[in-house]
Amino acid sequence: MHPSPHDATGTVIDLHDLVVVLGRYPALAGADLRVDAGEIVLLAGPNGAGKTTLLRACAGLARPVRGGGTVLGFDLNRERDAIRSGVGLVGHRNGLYADLTVEENLQFWGATAGASRSDVAAAATAMAVDGRLLTVPVGRLSAGQRRRVALAVLVVRRAALWLLDEPHAGLDATGRDELDQLLRRAAQAGATVVFSSHELDRAQLLATRTVSVVAGRTEATNG
């Protein structure tokens, strides 16, 4: 299956001197990030460096106290709600409804993007949550299966920007390989992917570029 995201061309993320405070702690302390359409960008750095906050900021879920920029052409300070419609974020909390079945979750999120029943079925097949799993409530799935469903939601929503926080976590070896293939296909179809990972050997093979996040700042980039 080839995901078909909403159109996004040119510069998808353009952040400057971004500061985000959580409580009294500056989780981002002047981060800069530019990502163009079709890139697969790895955010690398130690725990607590600010990777998760940077992903949430790109999703319009973290309010800057200084700096700003644009995501999908929308202003990060004034148009965060508009950003969310084109973004798919999969973090440690998968954003699924535990009491709904796999199919019901996919149908619900697919409806927000005008997806057809065949789109839902194809997304379920792409992440191997089809067949008997479709009728299982998400709350009864394993952590790896829930991660697969969350990724299937991104496929069915046709998100232009995929933001993934440790997406390989909870997946077995086959699932990790399938995820890598899915992300490459998504990028080829026009989506943009930004993800964090501690599995650097695997992640750097997948990524077109790596951005280091250290103490709330983006540092070295390569690609």
For each residue, the residues with C-beta under 8 A, 3 or more apart:
1: 122 123 125 126 155 185
2: 185 188 189
3: 126 154 155 158 182 185 186 189 191
4: 158 189 190
5: 8 158 159 160 186 189 190 191
6: 86 158 159 160
7: 160 190
8: 5 12 37 72 86 160 161 190 191 192
9: 37 190
10: 36 37
11: 14 34 35 36 37 70
12: 8 35 36 37 39 71 72 160 161 192
13: 33 34 35 58 69 70 71 161 192 194
14: 11 33 34 35 69 70 71
15: 18 31 32 33 34 57 58 67 68 69 71 76
16: 32 67 68 69
17: 30 31 32 66 67
18: 15 28 30 31 32 33 54 57 64 66 67 68 69 76
19: 26 28 29 30 31 64 65 66 67
20: 26 27 28 53 57 62 63 64 65
21: 24 25 26 27 65
22: 25 27 53
23:
24: 21
25: 21 22
26: 19 20 21 29 216
27: 20 21 22 50 53 62 216
28: 18 19 20 31 50 53 54 57 62 216 217
29: 19 26 50 215 216 217
30: 17 18 19 66 67 216 217
31: 15 17 18 19 28 50 54 57 67 213 216 217 218
32: 15 16 17 18 218
33: 13 14 15 18 54 58 69 211 218
34: 11 13 14 15
35: 11 12 13 14 39 41 192 194
36: 10 11 12 39 192
37: 8 9 10 11 12 190 192
38: 187 188 190 191 192
39: 12 35 36 187 192 193 194 208 209
40: 183 184 187 192 193 195 206 207 208 209
41: 35 192 193 194 195 207 208 209 210 211
42: 195 196 197 200 203 204 206 207 209 210 211
43: 51 54 55 194 195 196 211 213
44: 51 196 197 200 203 210 211 212 213
45: 49 50 51 196 212 213 214
46: 49 214
47:
48:
49: 45 46 213 214 215 216
50: 27 28 29 31 45 53 54 213 215 216 217
51: 43 44 45 54 55 165 196 213
52: 55 56 91 92 165 196
53: 20 22 27 28 50 56 57 62 216
54: 18 28 31 33 43 50 51 57 58 213 218
55: 43 51 52 58 59 89 91 163 164 165 194 196
56: 52 53 59 61 62 89 91
57: 15 18 20 28 31 53 54 60 61 62 64 76
58: 13 15 33 54 55 71 83 87 161 163 194
59: 55 56 62 71 83 84 87 89 163
60: 57 71 74 76 79 80 81 82 83 84 87
61: 56 57 80 84 89
62: 20 27 28 53 56 57 59
63: 20 80
64: 18 19 20 57 67 68 76 77
65: 19 20 21
66: 17 18 19 30
67: 15 16 17 18 19 30 31 64
68: 15 16 18 64 75 76 77
69: 13 14 15 16 18 33 75 76
70: 11 13 14 73 74 75 76
71: 12 13 14 15 58 59 60 74 76 83 87 161
72: 8 12 83 86 87 160 161
73: 70
74: 60 70 71 79 80 82 83
75: 68 69 70 78 79
76: 15 18 57 60 64 68 69 70 71 79 80 83
77: 64 68 80
78: 75
79: 60 74 75 76 82 83
80: 60 61 63 74 76 77 83 84
81: 60 84
82: 60 74 79 85
83: 58 59 60 71 72 74 76 79 80 86 87
84: 59 60 61 80 81 87
85: 82
86: 6 8 72 83 159 160 161
87: 58 59 60 71 72 83 84 159 160 161 163
88: 153 154 157 159 161 162 163
89: 55 56 59 61 95 163 164 165
90: 94 95 147 150 151 153 154 162 163 164 165 167
91: 52 55 56 94 95 165
92: 52 165 166 169
93:
94: 90 91 146 147 149 150
95: 89 90 91 150 153
96: 100 105 138 146 149 150 153
97: 100 104 105 108 138
98: 137 138 139
99: 137 138 139
100: 96 97 104 105 108 137 138
101: 104 105 134 135 136 137 138
102: 105 106 124 129 133 134 135 136 138 141 149
103: 106 107 120 124 134 135
104: 97 100 101 107 108
105: 96 97 100 101 102 108 109 138 149 153
106: 102 103 109 110 120 123 124 149 152 153 156
107: 103 104 110 111 117 120
108: 97 100 104 105 111 112
109: 105 106 112 113 153 156 157
110: 106 107 113 114 115 116 119 120 123 156 157
111: 107 108 114 115
112: 108 109 157
113: 109 110 156 157 158
114: 110 111
115: 110 111 119 120 123 156 157 158
116: 110 119 120
117: 107 120 121
118: 121 122
119: 110 115 116 122 123 156
120: 103 106 107 110 115 116 117 123 124 156
121: 117 118 124 125 130
122: 1 118 119 125 126 155
123: 1 106 110 115 119 120 126 127 152 153 155 156
124: 102 103 106 120 121 127 129 130 133 134 152
125: 1 121 122 128 130
126: 1 3 122 123 152 155 182
127: 123 124 148 149 151 152 155 178 182
128: 125 148 175 178
129: 102 124 133 134 145 148 149 152
130: 121 124 125 133 134
131: 134
132: 135 136
133: 102 124 129 130 136 141 145
134: 101 102 103 124 129 130 131
135: 101 102 103 132
136: 101 102 132 133 140 141
137: 98 99 100 101 140 141
138: 96 97 98 99 100 101 102 105 141 146 149
139: 98 99
140: 136 137
141: 102 133 136 137 138 145 146 149
142: 145 146 170
143: 146 147 170
144: 147 148 170 171 172 175
145: 129 133 141 142 148 149
146: 94 96 138 141 142 143 149 150 170
147: 90 94 143 144 150 151 167 169 170 171 175
148: 127 128 129 144 145 151 152 171 175
149: 94 96 102 105 106 127 129 138 141 145 146 152 153
150: 90 94 95 96 146 147 153 154
151: 90 127 147 148 154 155 167 179 182
152: 106 123 124 126 127 129 148 149 155 156
153: 88 90 95 96 105 106 109 123 149 150 156 157
154: 3 88 90 150 151 157 159 162 186
155: 1 3 122 123 126 127 151 152 158 182 186
156: 106 109 110 113 115 119 120 123 152 153
157: 88 109 110 112 113 115 153 154
158: 3 4 5 6 113 115 155
159: 5 6 86 87 88 154 162 191
160: 5 6 7 8 12 72 86 87 190 191 192
161: 8 12 13 58 71 72 86 87 88 191 192 193 194
162: 88 90 154 159 183 186 191 192 193 194 195
163: 55 58 59 87 88 89 90 194 195
164: 55 89 90 167 183 193 194 195 196
165: 51 52 55 89 90 91 92 195 196
166: 92 169 196 197 198
167: 90 147 151 164 171 179 183 195 197
168: 171 176 179 197 199 202 203
169: 92 147 166
170: 142 143 144 146 147
171: 144 147 148 167 168 175 176 179
172: 144 175 176
173: 176 177
174: 177 178
175: 128 144 147 148 171 172 178 179
176: 168 171 172 173 179 180 202
177: 173 174 180 181
178: 127 128 174 175 181 182
179: 151 167 168 171 175 176 182 183
180: 176 177 183 184 202 205 206
181: 177 178 184 185
182: 3 126 127 151 155 178 179 185 186
183: 40 162 164 167 179 180 186 187 193 195 206
184: 40 180 181 187 188 206
185: 1 2 3 181 182 188 189
186: 3 5 154 155 162 182 183 189 191 193
187: 38 39 40 183 184 190 191 192 193 208
188: 2 38 184 185
189: 2 3 4 5 185 186
190: 4 5 7 8 9 37 38 160 187
191: 3 5 8 38 159 160 161 162 186 187
192: 8 12 13 35 36 37 38 39 40 41 160 161 162 187
193: 39 40 41 161 162 164 183 186 187
194: 13 35 39 41 43 55 58 161 162 163 164
195: 40 41 42 43 162 163 164 165 167 183 203 207
196: 42 43 44 45 51 52 55 164 165 166
197: 42 44 166 167 168 200 202 203
198: 166
199: 168 202 203
200: 42 44 197 203 204
201: 204 205
202: 168 176 180 197 199 205 206
203: 42 44 168 195 197 199 200 206 207
204: 42 200 201 207 210
205: 180 201 202
206: 40 42 180 183 184 202 203
207: 40 41 42 195 203 204 210 223
208: 39 40 41 187 223
209: 39 40 41 42 221 222 223
210: 41 42 44 204 207 221 222 223
211: 33 41 42 43 44 218 220 221
212: 44 45 218 219 220 221
213: 31 43 44 45 49 50 51 54 216 217 218 219
214: 45 46 49 217 219
215: 29 49 50
216: 26 27 28 29 30 31 49 50 53 213
217: 28 29 30 31 50 213 214
218: 31 32 33 54 211 212 213 221
219: 212 213 214
220: 211 212
221: 209 210 211 212 218
222: 209 210
223: 207 208 209 210
